[in-house]
Amino acid sequence: MEISSMVQQYNYSIKQALGVANLRKAMNQDAQTVASLLNDMKVATAKTMEHSVKPNLGSNIDIRV
């Protein structure tokens, strides 16, 4: 029973260490990367809004023979 408990504690501590490392990596992003992400989000939002305003755009092709 004690060995099982030790393994569980070991696994929990590994998960905590990975979580902390992940948070540190996320917090250490430089300002240029964050600015680039924000600009890309603005562009993606603008494209989404354009498609929502004109939902039929691109759905039909008119061909004359």
HUBELWO-V982214 format. One record per backbone hydrogen bond with DSSP energy under -1.0 kcal/mol. NH is the residue of the N-H (numbers start at 1). CO is the residue of the C=O. If there is no record, write none. Layout:
# HUBELWO-V982214
NH | CO
NH | CO
This chain:
# HUBELWO-V982214
5 | 1
6 | 2
7 | 3
8 | 4
9 | 5
10 | 6
11 | 7
12 | 8
13 | 9
14 | 10
15 | 11
16 | 12
17 | 13
18 | 14
19 | 15
20 | 16
21 | 17
22 | 18
23 | 19
24 | 20
25 | 21
26 | 22
27 | 23
28 | 24
34 | 30
35 | 31
36 | 32
37 | 33
38 | 34
39 | 35
40 | 36
41 | 37
42 | 38
43 | 39
44 | 40
45 | 41
46 | 42
47 | 43
48 | 44
49 | 45
50 | 46
51 | 47
52 | 48
53 | 49
54 | 50
57 | 54
59 | 56
